[in-house]
């Protein structure tokens, strides 16, 4: 059903600047994602960007960008620098700040979540394929609409 939806832990927020310049550097593009439709300002948002389905949407160590943010407005914007390519992104509204998605006894999420492209499957988690988008060299701005059950 909504099985392995979102269990989050904190990781690096953005690409680190190298201390010495490498022989060749890979160009990066700016990814900006605005999270909207939050039901309240409680807790935190946990945001992850993934290059593959492996680990999506829950494993910070398999993400290419992982951020945790407090909620101080009706929308929250995440920005990161990534090489141009194909990605999928997810967000969890972790209302009680326990770094995981809470579910009821039937396995239905009690906290909000969303992924890029905003698929809204009713009886299962959104897949990486449904969330995939292209990040061009000039960058991209997207929105994730959080859903609650």
Buried (B, 14 or more C-beta within 10 A) or exposed (E): EBEEBBBBEEBEBEBEEEEEEEEEEEEBBEBEBBBEBBEEEEBBBBBBBBBEBEBBBBBBEBBBBBBBBEBEEEEBBBBBEBBBEEBBBBBBBBBEEEBBBEBEEEEEBEBBBBBBBBBEEEEEBBBBEBBBBEBEEEBBEBBBBBBBE
